[in-house]
Amino acid sequence: MSLIEKYAVKESGYHPFLIREGWQVAQLNADENQKIENITKLDVHYQTDEVFLLLKGKAVLITAAIENGKPTFEMELMQSEVSYNIPKKVWHNIAMYEGSEVIIVEKSDTHLGDYEFHHLSEHEQKEMREKVNQLIENNK
């Protein structure tokens, strides 16, 4: 019996794989929902910060302050070897490119109910996509 636990998640999508009292680790692997052209909403957590670590590939963290129902976006092209924290009460999503993998650390069971969605209008989706694409182009 080994004293070291190992986890390797290869399926696309979101997979909480290590849930302990008070915290959890999940892996998000690129899928259709995380392609920039398919992102139509932001989400927020009220009870937890959320930490993102890029394992491989290319991903853009998308955050927004929402005032009077309108988001003001801020983007960050993720780099490996950097931990990114999205504080609780900050609207966010993540655009991922094929083959990308991200580790997420947050309060346990966040995925079961500590979230709310802000659905983006067509205009807001277009603005978000343009900003993500510009960020990618500027970092080639």
N, CA, C and O atoms as CSV, one atom per row, in Angstrom:
chain,resi,resn,atom,element,x,y,z
A,1,MET,N,N,0.842,-1.191,0.000
A,1,MET,CA,C,0.000,0.000,0.000
A,1,MET,C,C,0.882,1.247,0.000
A,1,MET,O,O,1.781,1.382,0.830
A,2,SER,N,N,0.619,2.145,-0.926
A,2,SER,CA,C,1.393,3.376,-1.045
A,2,SER,C,C,0.822,4.474,-0.147
A,2,SER,O,O,-0.390,4.573,0.042
A,3,LEU,N,N,1.705,5.281,0.391
A,3,LEU,CA,C,1.288,6.420,1.195
A,3,LEU,C,C,1.010,7.653,0.336
A,3,LEU,O,O,0.534,8.672,0.836
A,4,ILE,N,N,1.308,7.552,-0.942
A,4,ILE,CA,C,1.102,8.660,-1.873
A,4,ILE,C,C,-0.092,8.338,-2.763
A,4,ILE,O,O,-0.148,7.282,-3.394
A,5,GLU,N,N,-1.042,9.265,-2.802
A,5,GLU,CA,C,-2.183,9.127,-3.706
A,5,GLU,C,C,-1.849,9.835,-5.008
A,5,GLU,O,O,-1.264,10.919,-4.994
A,6,LYS,N,N,-2.220,9.228,-6.142
A,6,LYS,CA,C,-1.966,9.831,-7.452
A,6,LYS,C,C,-3.277,9.972,-8.207
A,6,LYS,O,O,-4.160,9.118,-8.120
A,7,TYR,N,N,-3.387,11.068,-8.949
A,7,TYR,CA,C,-4.579,11.323,-9.737
A,7,TYR,C,C,-4.156,11.792,-11.124
A,7,TYR,O,O,-3.247,12.611,-11.262
A,8,ALA,N,N,-4.811,11.273,-12.135
A,8,ALA,CA,C,-4.575,11.710,-13.511
A,8,ALA,C,C,-5.923,11.699,-14.221
A,8,ALA,O,O,-6.474,10.634,-14.501
A,9,VAL,N,N,-6.446,12.868,-14.509
A,9,VAL,CA,C,-7.750,12.993,-15.152
A,9,VAL,C,C,-7.524,13.281,-16.631
A,9,VAL,O,O,-6.884,14.272,-16.979
A,10,LYS,N,N,-8.035,12.440,-17.485
A,10,LYS,CA,C,-7.830,12.605,-18.928
A,10,LYS,C,C,-9.104,12.979,-19.683
A,10,LYS,O,O,-9.022,13.478,-20.806
A,11,GLU,N,N,-10.284,12.750,-19.092
A,11,GLU,CA,C,-11.547,13.058,-19.768
A,11,GLU,C,C,-11.751,14.563,-19.840
A,11,GLU,O,O,-11.307,15.295,-18.956
A,12,SER,N,N,-12.420,15.028,-20.886
A,12,SER,CA,C,-12.693,16.458,-21.011
A,12,SER,C,C,-13.731,16.876,-19.971
A,12,SER,O,O,-14.487,16.052,-19.457
A,13,GLY,N,N,-13.748,18.175,-19.674
A,13,GLY,CA,C,-14.719,18.706,-18.737
A,13,GLY,C,C,-14.184,18.875,-17.329
A,13,GLY,O,O,-12.978,18.796,-17.096
A,14,TYR,N,N,-15.094,19.108,-16.390
A,14,TYR,CA,C,-14.779,19.421,-14.998
A,14,TYR,C,C,-14.877,18.168,-14.141
A,14,TYR,O,O,-15.882,17.459,-14.189
A,15,HIS,N,N,-13.831,17.888,-13.350
A,15,HIS,CA,C,-13.789,16.679,-12.536
A,15,HIS,C,C,-13.207,16.947,-11.149
A,15,HIS,O,O,-11.986,16.994,-10.999
A,16,PRO,N,N,-14.067,17.127,-10.116
A,16,PRO,CA,C,-13.525,17.192,-8.754
A,16,PRO,C,C,-13.008,15.790,-8.406
A,16,PRO,O,O,-13.759,14.817,-8.480
A,17,PHE,N,N,-11.736,15.688,-8.031
A,17,PHE,CA,C,-11.189,14.356,-7.787
A,17,PHE,C,C,-10.650,14.168,-6.380
A,17,PHE,O,O,-10.399,13.034,-5.971
A,18,LEU,N,N,-10.468,15.219,-5.646
A,18,LEU,CA,C,-9.948,15.104,-4.289
A,18,LEU,C,C,-10.749,16.057,-3.415
A,18,LEU,O,O,-10.504,17.264,-3.406
A,19,ILE,N,N,-11.710,15.504,-2.679
A,19,ILE,CA,C,-12.581,16.333,-1.844
A,19,ILE,C,C,-12.336,15.937,-0.392
A,19,ILE,O,O,-12.531,14.788,0.002
A,20,ARG,N,N,-11.908,16.911,0.380
A,20,ARG,CA,C,-11.648,16.702,1.803
A,20,ARG,C,C,-12.477,17.703,2.592
A,20,ARG,O,O,-13.103,18.593,2.018
A,21,GLU,N,N,-12.478,17.554,3.890
A,21,GLU,CA,C,-13.266,18.449,4.731
A,21,GLU,C,C,-12.813,19.894,4.534
A,21,GLU,O,O,-11.711,20.278,4.926
A,22,GLY,N,N,-13.683,20.678,3.921
A,22,GLY,CA,C,-13.413,22.094,3.769
A,22,GLY,C,C,-12.805,22.523,2.442
A,22,GLY,O,O,-12.862,23.709,2.117
A,23,TRP,N,N,-12.226,21.616,1.658
A,23,TRP,CA,C,-11.589,22.013,0.405
A,23,TRP,C,C,-11.653,20.892,-0.619
A,23,TRP,O,O,-11.901,19.735,-0.282
A,24,GLN,N,N,-11.424,21.255,-1.873
A,24,GLN,CA,C,-11.400,20.252,-2.944
A,24,GLN,C,C,-10.449,20.685,-4.050
A,24,GLN,O,O,-10.153,21.866,-4.231
A,25,VAL,N,N,-9.982,19.676,-4.780
A,25,VAL,CA,C,-9.160,19.886,-5.972
A,25,VAL,C,C,-9.921,19.268,-7.137
A,25,VAL,O,O,-10.445,18.158,-7.042
A,26,ALA,N,N,-9.967,20.012,-8.234
A,26,ALA,CA,C,-10.633,19.519,-9.439
A,26,ALA,C,C,-9.712,19.773,-10.622
A,26,ALA,O,O,-8.805,20.602,-10.566
A,27,GLN,N,N,-9.971,19.040,-11.686
A,27,GLN,CA,C,-9.256,19.286,-12.927
A,27,GLN,C,C,-10.275,19.632,-13.989
A,27,GLN,O,O,-11.289,18.952,-14.143
A,28,LEU,N,N,-9.992,20.703,-14.724
A,28,LEU,CA,C,-10.819,21.111,-15.854
A,28,LEU,C,C,-9.991,20.909,-17.109
A,28,LEU,O,O,-8.957,21.549,-17.301
A,29,ASN,N,N,-10.463,20.014,-17.956
A,29,ASN,CA,C,-9.806,19.757,-19.231
A,29,ASN,C,C,-10.661,20.370,-20.331
A,29,ASN,O,O,-11.889,20.294,-20.292
A,30,ALA,N,N,-10.007,20.972,-21.301
A,30,ALA,CA,C,-10.703,21.670,-22.380
A,30,ALA,C,C,-11.817,20.813,-22.963
A,30,ALA,O,O,-11.645,19.621,-23.215
A,31,ASP,N,N,-12.955,21.449,-23.166
A,31,ASP,CA,C,-14.077,20.815,-23.856
A,31,ASP,C,C,-14.841,21.893,-24.615
A,31,ASP,O,O,-14.447,23.059,-24.607
A,32,GLU,N,N,-15.911,21.513,-25.259
A,32,GLU,CA,C,-16.678,22.445,-26.092
A,32,GLU,C,C,-17.179,23.652,-25.294
A,32,GLU,O,O,-17.228,24.762,-25.826
A,33,ASN,N,N,-17.549,23.451,-24.035
A,33,ASN,CA,C,-18.095,24.540,-23.217
A,33,ASN,C,C,-17.073,25.632,-22.929
A,33,ASN,O,O,-17.450,26.778,-22.683
A,34,GLN,N,N,-15.792,25.297,-22.957
A,34,GLN,CA,C,-14.758,26.268,-22.601
A,34,GLN,C,C,-14.130,26.942,-23.814
A,34,GLN,O,O,-13.269,27.807,-23.656
A,35,LYS,N,N,-14.543,26.563,-25.018
A,35,LYS,CA,C,-14.066,27.271,-26.210
A,35,LYS,C,C,-14.634,28.677,-26.187
A,35,LYS,O,O,-15.804,28.869,-25.857
A,36,ILE,N,N,-13.821,29.659,-26.532
A,36,ILE,CA,C,-14.247,31.053,-26.431
A,36,ILE,C,C,-15.526,31.311,-27.209
A,36,ILE,O,O,-16.356,32.105,-26.765
A,37,GLU,N,N,-15.709,30.677,-28.337
A,37,GLU,CA,C,-16.917,30.917,-29.136
A,37,GLU,C,C,-18.171,30.332,-28.494
A,37,GLU,O,O,-19.280,30.644,-28.927
A,38,ASN,N,N,-18.018,29.482,-27.462
A,38,ASN,CA,C,-19.173,28.866,-26.806
A,38,ASN,C,C,-19.467,29.430,-25.415
A,38,ASN,O,O,-20.437,29.017,-24.780
A,39,ILE,N,N,-18.654,30.357,-24.937
A,39,ILE,CA,C,-18.883,30.913,-23.601
A,39,ILE,C,C,-19.969,31.980,-23.685
A,39,ILE,O,O,-19.830,32.970,-24.403
A,40,THR,N,N,-21.049,31.764,-22.944
A,40,THR,CA,C,-22.197,32.673,-22.978
A,40,THR,C,C,-22.547,33.226,-21.598
A,40,THR,O,O,-23.500,33.992,-21.455
A,41,LYS,N,N,-21.770,32.834,-20.576
A,41,LYS,CA,C,-22.098,33.288,-19.226
A,41,LYS,C,C,-20.850,33.337,-18.356
A,41,LYS,O,O,-19.823,32.732,-18.662
A,42,LEU,N,N,-20.976,34.067,-17.278
A,42,LEU,CA,C,-19.957,34.130,-16.234
A,42,LEU,C,C,-20.573,33.517,-14.983
A,42,LEU,O,O,-21.795,33.464,-14.848
A,43,ASP,N,N,-19.723,33.055,-14.069
A,43,ASP,CA,C,-20.262,32.594,-12.804
A,43,ASP,C,C,-19.510,33.231,-11.648
A,43,ASP,O,O,-18.423,33.784,-11.817
A,44,VAL,N,N,-20.116,33.141,-10.465
A,44,VAL,CA,C,-19.554,33.738,-9.266
A,44,VAL,C,C,-19.759,32.760,-8.107
A,44,VAL,O,O,-20.741,32.018,-8.076
A,45,HIS,N,N,-18.820,32.767,-7.155
A,45,HIS,CA,C,-18.950,31.987,-5.916
A,45,HIS,C,C,-18.968,32.971,-4.758
A,45,HIS,O,O,-18.174,33.911,-4.717
A,46,TYR,N,N,-19.875,32.749,-3.823
A,46,TYR,CA,C,-20.006,33.670,-2.689
A,46,TYR,C,C,-19.304,33.167,-1.427
A,46,TYR,O,O,-19.101,33.929,-0.481
A,47,GLN,N,N,-18.930,31.873,-1.414
A,47,GLN,CA,C,-18.350,31.288,-0.215
A,47,GLN,C,C,-16.881,30.903,-0.352
A,47,GLN,O,O,-16.282,30.430,0.613
A,48,THR,N,N,-16.294,31.093,-1.517
A,48,THR,CA,C,-14.924,30.625,-1.703
A,48,THR,C,C,-14.165,31.418,-2.761
A,48,THR,O,O,-14.733,31.872,-3.754
A,49,ASP,N,N,-12.874,31.569,-2.519
A,49,ASP,CA,C,-11.954,31.948,-3.584
A,49,ASP,C,C,-11.791,30.714,-4.463
A,49,ASP,O,O,-12.189,29.614,-4.079
A,50,GLU,N,N,-11.204,30.901,-5.644
A,50,GLU,CA,C,-10.963,29.782,-6.547
A,50,GLU,C,C,-9.575,29.961,-7.156
A,50,GLU,O,O,-9.286,30.980,-7.784
A,51,VAL,N,N,-8.727,28.964,-6.963
A,51,VAL,CA,C,-7.350,29.014,-7.448
A,51,VAL,C,C,-7.236,28.178,-8.717
A,51,VAL,O,O,-7.738,27.056,-8.784
A,52,PHE,N,N,-6.565,28.744,-9.727
A,52,PHE,CA,C,-6.365,28.081,-11.013
A,52,PHE,C,C,-4.872,27.913,-11.267
A,52,PHE,O,O,-4.088,28.836,-11.047
A,53,LEU,N,N,-4.484,26.719,-11.735
A,53,LEU,CA,C,-3.102,26.430,-12.113
A,53,LEU,C,C,-3.117,25.764,-13.483
A,53,LEU,O,O,-3.758,24.730,-13.669
A,54,LEU,N,N,-2.415,26.352,-14.433
A,54,LEU,CA,C,-2.350,25.803,-15.786
A,54,LEU,C,C,-1.360,24.641,-15.812
A,54,LEU,O,O,-0.174,24.819,-15.537
A,55,LEU,N,N,-1.863,23.444,-16.148
A,55,LEU,CA,C,-0.989,22.284,-16.292
A,55,LEU,C,C,-0.350,22.252,-17.670
A,55,LEU,O,O,0.858,22.057,-17.804
A,56,LYS,N,N,-1.176,22.447,-18.694
A,56,LYS,CA,C,-0.648,22.466,-20.058
A,56,LYS,C,C,-1.622,23.157,-20.978
A,56,LYS,O,O,-2.806,23.294,-20.670
A,57,GLY,N,N,-1.108,23.592,-22.114
A,57,GLY,CA,C,-1.940,24.233,-23.118
A,57,GLY,C,C,-2.036,25.731,-22.957
A,57,GLY,O,O,-1.148,26.379,-22.402
A,58,LYS,N,N,-3.139,26.268,-23.458
A,58,LYS,CA,C,-3.358,27.711,-23.461
A,58,LYS,C,C,-4.756,27.981,-22.908
A,58,LYS,O,O,-5.737,27.371,-23.333
A,59,ALA,N,N,-4.824,28.920,-21.939
A,59,ALA,CA,C,-6.107,29.279,-21.330
A,59,ALA,C,C,-6.080,30.749,-20.934
A,59,ALA,O,O,-5.030,31.302,-20.607
A,60,VAL,N,N,-7.246,31.363,-20.970
A,60,VAL,CA,C,-7.395,32.767,-20.590
A,60,VAL,C,C,-8.429,32.855,-19.476
A,60,VAL,O,O,-9.575,32.435,-19.637
A,61,LEU,N,N,-8.002,33.415,-18.333
A,61,LEU,CA,C,-8.948,33.694,-17.260
A,61,LEU,C,C,-9.704,34.963,-17.606
A,61,LEU,O,O,-9.105,35.973,-17.976
A,62,ILE,N,N,-11.004,34.907,-17.485
A,62,ILE,CA,C,-11.880,36.032,-17.783
A,62,ILE,C,C,-12.551,36.432,-16.474
A,62,ILE,O,O,-13.195,35.602,-15.832
A,63,THR,N,N,-12.410,37.682,-16.076
A,63,THR,CA,C,-13.122,38.188,-14.906
A,63,THR,C,C,-13.895,39.433,-15.315
A,63,THR,O,O,-13.635,40.043,-16.353
A,64,ALA,N,N,-14.850,39.787,-14.470
A,64,ALA,CA,C,-15.636,40.981,-14.764
A,64,ALA,C,C,-16.231,41.560,-13.491
A,64,ALA,O,O,-16.659,40.836,-12.591
A,65,ALA,N,N,-16.245,42.869,-13.444
A,65,ALA,CA,C,-17.045,43.587,-12.450
A,65,ALA,C,C,-18.365,43.876,-13.156
A,65,ALA,O,O,-18.374,44.347,-14.293
A,66,ILE,N,N,-19.464,43.598,-12.491
A,66,ILE,CA,C,-20.773,43.844,-13.108
A,66,ILE,C,C,-21.472,44.952,-12.329
A,66,ILE,O,O,-21.789,44.810,-11.148
A,67,GLU,N,N,-21.700,46.049,-13.024
A,67,GLU,CA,C,-22.408,47.187,-12.435
A,67,GLU,C,C,-23.565,47.556,-13.344
A,67,GLU,O,O,-23.403,47.684,-14.558
A,68,ASN,N,N,-24.727,47.725,-12.748
A,68,ASN,CA,C,-25.955,48.014,-13.498
A,68,ASN,C,C,-26.188,46.983,-14.600
A,68,ASN,O,O,-26.665,47.312,-15.686
A,69,GLY,N,N,-25.844,45.727,-14.299
A,69,GLY,CA,C,-26.072,44.640,-15.247
A,69,GLY,C,C,-25.073,44.550,-16.377
A,69,GLY,O,O,-25.202,43.674,-17.232
A,70,LYS,N,N,-24.068,45.435,-16.414
A,70,LYS,CA,C,-23.089,45.436,-17.512
A,70,LYS,C,C,-21.711,45.028,-17.002
A,70,LYS,O,O,-21.204,45.602,-16.038
A,71,PRO,N,N,-21.108,44.036,-17.651
A,71,PRO,CA,C,-19.765,43.603,-17.234
A,71,PRO,C,C,-18.659,44.498,-17.798
A,71,PRO,O,O,-18.729,44.965,-18.935
A,72,THR,N,N,-17.646,44.719,-16.973
A,72,THR,CA,C,-16.398,45.328,-17.408
A,72,THR,C,C,-15.351,44.231,-17.273
A,72,THR,O,O,-15.016,43.808,-16.167
A,73,PHE,N,N,-14.838,43.776,-18.416
A,73,PHE,CA,C,-13.976,42.595,-18.444
A,73,PHE,C,C,-12.521,42.913,-18.115
A,73,PHE,O,O,-12.012,43.998,-18.397
A,74,GLU,N,N,-11.874,41.922,-17.507
A,74,GLU,CA,C,-10.424,41.909,-17.328
A,74,GLU,C,C,-9.973,40.495,-17.696
A,74,GLU,O,O,-10.590,39.517,-17.274
A,75,MET,N,N,-8.911,40.387,-18.474
A,75,MET,CA,C,-8.428,39.091,-18.972
A,75,MET,C,C,-6.988,38.857,-18.543
A,75,MET,O,O,-6.226,39.799,-18.322
A,76,GLU,N,N,-6.632,37.587,-18.432
A,76,GLU,CA,C,-5.251,37.211,-18.122
A,76,GLU,C,C,-4.927,35.921,-18.871
A,76,GLU,O,O,-5.578,34.895,-18.670
A,77,LEU,N,N,-3.916,35.982,-19.735
A,77,LEU,CA,C,-3.416,34.781,-20.393
A,77,LEU,C,C,-2.619,34.004,-19.362
A,77,LEU,O,O,-1.610,34.493,-18.855
A,78,MET,N,N,-3.064,32.802,-19.051
A,78,MET,CA,C,-2.425,32.022,-17.990
A,78,MET,C,C,-1.035,31.556,-18.409
A,78,MET,O,O,-0.792,31.219,-19.568
A,79,GLN,N,N,-0.145,31.546,-17.444
A,79,GLN,CA,C,1.212,31.046,-17.625
A,79,GLN,C,C,1.402,29.854,-16.693
A,79,GLN,O,O,0.852,29.827,-15.592
A,80,SER,N,N,2.177,28.875,-17.134
A,80,SER,CA,C,2.490,27.765,-16.240
A,80,SER,C,C,3.391,28.295,-15.124
A,80,SER,O,O,4.048,29.324,-15.282
A,81,GLU,N,N,3.415,27.602,-14.029
A,81,GLU,CA,C,4.222,27.949,-12.854
A,81,GLU,C,C,3.715,29.198,-12.138
A,81,GLU,O,O,4.446,29.795,-11.348
A,82,VAL,N,N,2.460,29.603,-12.408
A,82,VAL,CA,C,1.842,30.732,-11.729
A,82,VAL,C,C,0.499,30.265,-11.170
A,82,VAL,O,O,-0.267,29.597,-11.864
A,83,SER,N,N,0.215,30.617,-9.919
A,83,SER,CA,C,-1.083,30.338,-9.307
A,83,SER,C,C,-1.940,31.589,-9.434
A,83,SER,O,O,-1.496,32.690,-9.108
A,84,TYR,N,N,-3.159,31.417,-9.904
A,84,TYR,CA,C,-4.081,32.530,-10.096
A,84,TYR,C,C,-5.252,32.365,-9.129
A,84,TYR,O,O,-5.879,31.306,-9.091
A,85,ASN,N,N,-5.548,33.397,-8.356
A,85,ASN,CA,C,-6.665,33.346,-7.438
A,85,ASN,C,C,-7.769,34.286,-7.909
A,85,ASN,O,O,-7.526,35.460,-8.190
A,86,ILE,N,N,-8.975,33.756,-7.989
A,86,ILE,CA,C,-10.155,34.567,-8.250
A,86,ILE,C,C,-10.872,34.676,-6.900
A,86,ILE,O,O,-11.431,33.690,-6.420
A,87,PRO,N,N,-10.862,35.860,-6.287
A,87,PRO,CA,C,-11.506,36.010,-4.978
A,87,PRO,C,C,-13.015,35.748,-5.054
A,87,PRO,O,O,-13.642,35.919,-6.099
A,88,LYS,N,N,-13.573,35.332,-3.922
A,88,LYS,CA,C,-15.027,35.145,-3.886
A,88,LYS,C,C,-15.704,36.451,-4.270
A,88,LYS,O,O,-15.181,37.540,-4.031
A,89,LYS,N,N,-16.864,36.317,-4.863
A,89,LYS,CA,C,-17.710,37.427,-5.321
A,89,LYS,C,C,-17.194,38.096,-6.599
A,89,LYS,O,O,-17.667,39.174,-6.960
A,90,VAL,N,N,-16.231,37.473,-7.285
A,90,VAL,CA,C,-15.754,37.998,-8.572
A,90,VAL,C,C,-16.313,37.112,-9.691
A,90,VAL,O,O,-16.144,35.893,-9.675
A,91,TRP,N,N,-16.969,37.734,-10.644
A,91,TRP,CA,C,-17.526,37.014,-11.794
A,91,TRP,C,C,-16.381,36.527,-12.676
A,91,TRP,O,O,-15.401,37.246,-12.873
A,92,HIS,N,N,-16.498,35.310,-13.207
A,92,HIS,CA,C,-15.387,34.750,-13.966
A,92,HIS,C,C,-15.821,33.605,-14.875
A,92,HIS,O,O,-16.925,33.072,-14.769
A,93,ASN,N,N,-14.918,33.255,-15.760
A,93,ASN,CA,C,-14.991,32.055,-16.592
A,93,ASN,C,C,-13.579,31.822,-17.097
A,93,ASN,O,O,-12.670,32.590,-16.779
A,94,ILE,N,N,-13.388,30.780,-17.874
A,94,ILE,CA,C,-12.070,30.477,-18.416
A,94,ILE,C,C,-12.221,29.964,-19.839
A,94,ILE,O,O,-12.951,29.007,-20.095
A,95,ALA,N,N,-11.526,30.611,-20.755
A,95,ALA,CA,C,-11.500,30.169,-22.149
A,95,ALA,C,C,-10.302,29.239,-22.300
A,95,ALA,O,O,-9.178,29.592,-21.945
A,96,MET,N,N,-10.558,28.047,-22.832
A,96,MET,CA,C,-9.492,27.053,-22.961
A,96,MET,C,C,-9.380,26.594,-24.407
A,96,MET,O,O,-10.371,26.496,-25.131
A,97,TYR,N,N,-8.166,26.322,-24.796
A,97,TYR,CA,C,-7.896,25.848,-26.142
A,97,TYR,C,C,-7.639,24.360,-26.091
A,97,TYR,O,O,-7.247,23.824,-25.054
A,98,GLU,N,N,-7.860,23.688,-27.215
A,98,GLU,CA,C,-7.768,22.231,-27.283
A,98,GLU,C,C,-6.493,21.707,-26.628
A,98,GLU,O,O,-5.398,22.216,-26.868
A,99,GLY,N,N,-6.658,20.686,-25.801
A,99,GLY,CA,C,-5.532,20.052,-25.128
A,99,GLY,C,C,-5.136,20.708,-23.817
A,99,GLY,O,O,-4.225,20.230,-23.141
A,100,SER,N,N,-5.807,21.800,-23.443
A,100,SER,CA,C,-5.465,22.508,-22.211
A,100,SER,C,C,-6.013,21.778,-20.989
A,100,SER,O,O,-7.072,21.152,-21.034
A,101,GLU,N,N,-5.256,21.881,-19.893
A,101,GLU,CA,C,-5.658,21.284,-18.621
A,101,GLU,C,C,-5.350,22.266,-17.494
A,101,GLU,O,O,-4.266,22.847,-17.441
A,102,VAL,N,N,-6.321,22.443,-16.592
A,102,VAL,CA,C,-6.192,23.383,-15.481
A,102,VAL,C,C,-6.605,22.682,-14.190
A,102,VAL,O,O,-7.600,21.959,-14.157
A,103,ILE,N,N,-5.834,22.902,-13.131
A,103,ILE,CA,C,-6.202,22.432,-11.787
A,103,ILE,C,C,-6.921,23.576,-11.085
A,103,ILE,O,O,-6.528,24.737,-11.199
A,104,ILE,N,N,-7.985,23.231,-10.354
A,104,ILE,CA,C,-8.769,24.211,-9.605
A,104,ILE,C,C,-8.829,23.771,-8.143
A,104,ILE,O,O,-9.131,22.615,-7.847
A,105,VAL,N,N,-8.537,24.705,-7.232
A,105,VAL,CA,C,-8.634,24.440,-5.800
A,105,VAL,C,C,-9.633,25.432,-5.220
A,105,VAL,O,O,-9.533,26.638,-5.447
A,106,GLU,N,N,-10.596,24.908,-4.468
A,106,GLU,CA,C,-11.640,25.749,-3.902
A,106,GLU,C,C,-12.268,25.062,-2.700
A,106,GLU,O,O,-11.916,23.930,-2.368
A,107,LYS,N,N,-13.187,25.741,-2.057
A,107,LYS,CA,C,-13.915,25.185,-0.923
A,107,LYS,C,C,-14.674,23.935,-1.379
A,107,LYS,O,O,-15.165,23.885,-2.507
A,108,SER,N,N,-14.769,22.948,-0.525
A,108,SER,CA,C,-15.420,21.702,-0.906
A,108,SER,C,C,-16.881,21.907,-1.297
A,108,SER,O,O,-17.590,22.744,-0.738
A,109,ASP,N,N,-17.295,21.124,-2.263
A,109,ASP,CA,C,-18.670,21.081,-2.766
A,109,ASP,C,C,-19.142,22.376,-3.419
A,109,ASP,O,O,-20.345,22.576,-3.584
A,110,THR,N,N,-18.223,23.250,-3.790
A,110,THR,CA,C,-18.592,24.489,-4.476
A,110,THR,C,C,-19.432,24.178,-5.709
A,110,THR,O,O,-20.412,24.867,-5.990
A,111,HIS,N,N,-19.047,23.149,-6.434
A,111,HIS,CA,C,-19.738,22.775,-7.670
A,111,HIS,C,C,-21.171,22.289,-7.437
A,111,HIS,O,O,-21.934,22.127,-8.390
A,112,LEU,N,N,-21.537,22.058,-6.173
A,112,LEU,CA,C,-22.880,21.568,-5.886
A,112,LEU,C,C,-23.886,22.672,-5.570
A,112,LEU,O,O,-25.073,22.388,-5.411
A,113,GLY,N,N,-23.440,23.924,-5.475
A,113,GLY,CA,C,-24.446,24.938,-5.223
A,113,GLY,C,C,-23.961,26.349,-4.970
A,113,GLY,O,O,-24.772,27.275,-5.000
A,114,ASP,N,N,-22.671,26.560,-4.720
A,114,ASP,CA,C,-22.198,27.919,-4.449
A,114,ASP,C,C,-21.821,28.604,-5.759
A,114,ASP,O,O,-20.649,28.877,-6.021
A,115,TYR,N,N,-22.827,28.872,-6.568
A,115,TYR,CA,C,-22.589,29.574,-7.827
A,115,TYR,C,C,-23.867,30.251,-8.288
A,115,TYR,O,O,-24.979,29.835,-7.965
A,116,GLU,N,N,-23.667,31.287,-9.040
A,116,GLU,CA,C,-24.749,32.011,-9.701
A,116,GLU,C,C,-24.222,32.359,-11.090
A,116,GLU,O,O,-23.017,32.537,-11.267
A,117,PHE,N,N,-25.112,32.457,-12.074
A,117,PHE,CA,C,-24.704,32.762,-13.433
A,117,PHE,C,C,-25.168,34.152,-13.858
A,117,PHE,O,O,-26.250,34.605,-13.485
A,118,HIS,N,N,-24.335,34.811,-14.639
A,118,HIS,CA,C,-24.710,36.040,-15.333
A,118,HIS,C,C,-24.644,35.711,-16.820
A,118,HIS,O,O,-23.563,35.486,-17.364
A,119,HIS,N,N,-25.794,35.683,-17.471
A,119,HIS,CA,C,-25.843,35.373,-18.896
A,119,HIS,C,C,-25.499,36.633,-19.685
A,119,HIS,O,O,-26.069,37.702,-19.470
A,120,LEU,N,N,-24.556,36.474,-20.596
A,120,LEU,CA,C,-24.059,37.601,-21.389
A,120,LEU,C,C,-24.940,37.838,-22.612
A,120,LEU,O,O,-25.377,36.891,-23.266
A,121,SER,N,N,-25.194,39.095,-22.909
A,121,SER,CA,C,-25.917,39.440,-24.135
A,121,SER,C,C,-25.022,39.118,-25.328
A,121,SER,O,O,-23.829,38.862,-25.169
A,122,GLU,N,N,-25.604,39.133,-26.510
A,122,GLU,CA,C,-24.819,38.897,-27.733
A,122,GLU,C,C,-23.691,39.924,-27.846
A,122,GLU,O,O,-22.563,39.581,-28.199
A,123,HIS,N,N,-24.004,41.173,-27.548
A,123,HIS,CA,C,-23.004,42.239,-27.606
A,123,HIS,C,C,-21.874,41.972,-26.599
A,123,HIS,O,O,-20.701,42.134,-26.936
A,124,GLU,N,N,-22.213,41.570,-25.382
A,124,GLU,CA,C,-21.200,41.288,-24.354
A,124,GLU,C,C,-20.347,40.079,-24.723
A,124,GLU,O,O,-19.141,40.067,-24.476
A,125,GLN,N,N,-20.971,39.067,-25.312
A,125,GLN,CA,C,-20.220,37.897,-25.776
A,125,GLN,C,C,-19.210,38.306,-26.838
A,125,GLN,O,O,-18.055,37.880,-26.810
A,126,LYS,N,N,-19.655,39.134,-27.773
A,126,LYS,CA,C,-18.763,39.597,-28.841
A,126,LYS,C,C,-17.598,40.387,-28.264
A,126,LYS,O,O,-16.451,40.175,-28.659
A,127,GLU,N,N,-17.877,41.297,-27.332
A,127,GLU,CA,C,-16.826,42.084,-26.689
A,127,GLU,C,C,-15.826,41.178,-25.972
A,127,GLU,O,O,-14.615,41.369,-26.087
A,128,MET,N,N,-16.335,40.193,-25.233
A,128,MET,CA,C,-15.469,39.261,-24.508
A,128,MET,C,C,-14.583,38.469,-25.481
A,128,MET,O,O,-13.381,38.329,-25.252
A,129,ARG,N,N,-15.170,37.958,-26.552
A,129,ARG,CA,C,-14.408,37.176,-27.538
A,129,ARG,C,C,-13.320,38.025,-28.188
A,129,ARG,O,O,-12.193,37.567,-28.376
A,130,GLU,N,N,-13.666,39.265,-28.531
A,130,GLU,CA,C,-12.673,40.151,-29.149
A,130,GLU,C,C,-11.505,40.401,-28.202
A,130,GLU,O,O,-10.352,40.403,-28.632
A,131,LYS,N,N,-11.788,40.610,-26.926
A,131,LYS,CA,C,-10.723,40.866,-25.953
A,131,LYS,C,C,-9.849,39.636,-25.752
A,131,LYS,O,O,-8.628,39.757,-25.654
A,132,VAL,N,N,-10.452,38.464,-25.690
A,132,VAL,CA,C,-9.669,37.236,-25.548
A,132,VAL,C,C,-8.802,37.030,-26.784
A,132,VAL,O,O,-7.609,36.747,-26.665
A,133,ASN,N,N,-9.388,37.168,-27.960
A,133,ASN,CA,C,-8.629,36.968,-29.201
A,133,ASN,C,C,-7.498,37.987,-29.341
A,133,ASN,O,O,-6.415,37.647,-29.817
A,134,GLN,N,N,-7.742,39.227,-28.930
A,134,GLN,CA,C,-6.694,40.260,-28.973
A,134,GLN,C,C,-5.560,39.892,-28.020
A,134,GLN,O,O,-4.386,40.044,-28.360
A,135,LEU,N,N,-5.907,39.413,-26.833
A,135,LEU,CA,C,-4.886,39.011,-25.858
A,135,LEU,C,C,-4.023,37.877,-26.421
A,135,LEU,O,O,-2.801,37.894,-26.271
A,136,ILE,N,N,-4.642,36.917,-27.051
A,136,ILE,CA,C,-3.912,35.794,-27.665
A,136,ILE,C,C,-2.995,36.314,-28.759
A,136,ILE,O,O,-1.824,35.939,-28.816
A,137,GLU,N,N,-3.521,37.189,-29.643
A,137,GLU,CA,C,-2.722,37.738,-30.746
A,137,GLU,C,C,-1.519,38.531,-30.226
A,137,GLU,O,O,-0.422,38.431,-30.776
A,138,ASN,N,N,-1.725,39.308,-29.179
A,138,ASN,CA,C,-0.653,40.142,-28.619
A,138,ASN,C,C,0.434,39.313,-27.927
A,138,ASN,O,O,1.524,39.818,-27.657
A,139,ASN,N,N,0.143,38.062,-27.646
A,139,ASN,CA,C,1.100,37.219,-26.925
A,139,ASN,C,C,1.645,36.081,-27.777
A,139,ASN,O,O,2.120,35.077,-27.247
A,140,LYS,N,N,1.577,36.235,-29.094
A,140,LYS,CA,C,2.139,35.199,-29.984
A,140,LYS,C,C,3.631,35.379,-30.124
A,140,LYS,O,O,4.282,34.609,-30.829
